[in-house]
Amino acid sequence: MEIKPFAVEAWMNKYEEGALYNIAETCVDSVSVDELFEIAGEDRQKFLDDFCKRRLTYGSIEGAPEFKEGICKVYKTIKPENTVTTHGASGANHHVFYSLINPGDRVIAMMPSYQQMYSIPEAYGAEVVLMHLKEENSYLPDLDELEKLAVPGTKMICITNPNNPTGSILSNEDLKKIADTASKIGAYVFCDETYRHLTQEEGWSDSIADIYEKGISVSSMSKVFSLAGLRLGWIATHDKYVMDSLLLHRDYNLISCGMFDEALAGVALKNADKLLKRNRAMVRENLAVLDAWVRSEKHVHYFKPKAGTTALVFYDFDMPSYEFCEKLYFETGAFVTPGDCFEVPHSMRIGYACETDVLKTGLGKISEFLKKYEK
């Protein structure tokens, strides 16, 4: 199977480990195992003593019960039997396409968005129709345009909500309208919800799996719960055909997830409210830092994110984004992601959910860089 290079991951692979000030990271500042148990208020020693007695078999093939029950806490209607566990959200996204998409299927996807959502179905031979999100529409899909594109025969509508890289978020009402559009033609709505619940304002964000029978939700332990090292994600849906297909294909490429990973994830999701409280506070505090910086810099502008951990920041220099970000990296140690990874030129994606001091220092380095290259 031929597939386009995964631009954002290739960039991260090349430069992330050497970064002095990593403000390209998209996870909320990661926690250690010790910190997880401290936040959760659980007995770490008892957990370790109990786990160390277990034999390292494949474990629960379809997912540890405590992990799957924890997943259900972030939905309203999802039960353990409506979930499939995976190796991260990236594994979940790939597994959905691997299980459902055939050559010639019509798939609608958004841009900018996470590249998996359009490059994987394209690689499987789908007819991928792109909808371009615009700043003047707050990087939200034009629902009238979507209605026109969603012709009979469309198999799937792919969205990321909240959006990566822009931080836009669909209202619950607009998400229901997308479900209504899909329902008219019998299409799936596949939603990468990796950043769901990381909002700047209080309130519940609906999941497509809760509001639409043919909705498919993907999320993980990485972004919202600060546990990317567990490499755990999941798929949630009420659609029986989808579930059957996911489980059939899972036997070929997954078998099971790690026992220790799922046990720790069970602890985290049992205490999801505590982790969310920590992480919402962090993204809200840090976005205020980023917003103040953007307003202070005459050479940049952005759409202020409503949710998630990333912002797409535009600069006014006549310099391609790969060149801009490489020079910034080598001259200052500040690490951001070129907008061209998302096919948005003259911009950079900044991850603002790292340690606040790292964010402030990294933004300061960008300021030094901007001043150096201004005419």
HELIX and SHEET records of a PDB file:
HELIX    1   1 ALA A    7  TYR A   15  1                                   9    
HELIX    2   2 GLU A   16  GLY A   18  5                                   3    
HELIX    3   3 VAL A   33  ALA A   40  1                                   8    
HELIX    4   4 ARG A   44  CYS A   52  1                                   9    
HELIX    5   5 PRO A   65  CYS A   72  1                                   8    
HELIX    6   6 PRO A   80  ASN A   82  5                                   3    
HELIX    7   7 GLY A   88  LEU A  100  1                                  13    
HELIX    8   8 GLN A  116  ALA A  123  1                                   8    
HELIX    9   9 GLU A  135  ASN A  137  5                                   3    
HELIX   10  10 LEU A  143  LEU A  149  1                                   7    
HELIX   11  11 ASN A  172  ILE A  185  1                                  14    
HELIX   12  12 ILE A  208  ILE A  211  1                                   4    
HELIX   13  13 ALA A  228  LEU A  230  5                                   3    
HELIX   14  14 LYS A  240  ASN A  253  1                                  14    
HELIX   15  15 MET A  259  LYS A  270  1                                  12    
HELIX   16  16 ALA A  272  SER A  296  1                                  25    
HELIX   17  17 SER A  321  THR A  332  1                                  12    
HELIX   18  18 GLY A  339  PHE A  342  5                                   4    
HELIX   19  19 THR A  356  TYR A  373  1                                  18    
SHEET    1   A 2 TYR A  21  ASN A  22  0                                        
SHEET    2   A 2 ALA A 334  PHE A 335  1                                        
SHEET    1   B 7 THR A  83  THR A  86  0                                        
SHEET    2   B 7 GLY A 233  THR A 237 -1                                        
SHEET    3   B 7 GLY A 215  SER A 220 -1                                        
SHEET    4   B 7 TYR A 188  ASP A 192  1                                        
SHEET    5   B 7 THR A 154  THR A 160  1                                        
SHEET    6   B 7 ARG A 106  MET A 111  1                                        
SHEET    7   B 7 GLU A 127  HIS A 132  1                                        
SHEET    1   C 4 VAL A 300  TYR A 302  0                                        
SHEET    2   C 4 THR A 310  TYR A 315 -1                                        
SHEET    3   C 4 SER A 347  GLY A 351 -1                                        
SHEET    4   C 4 THR A 337  PRO A 338 -1                                        
END                                                                             
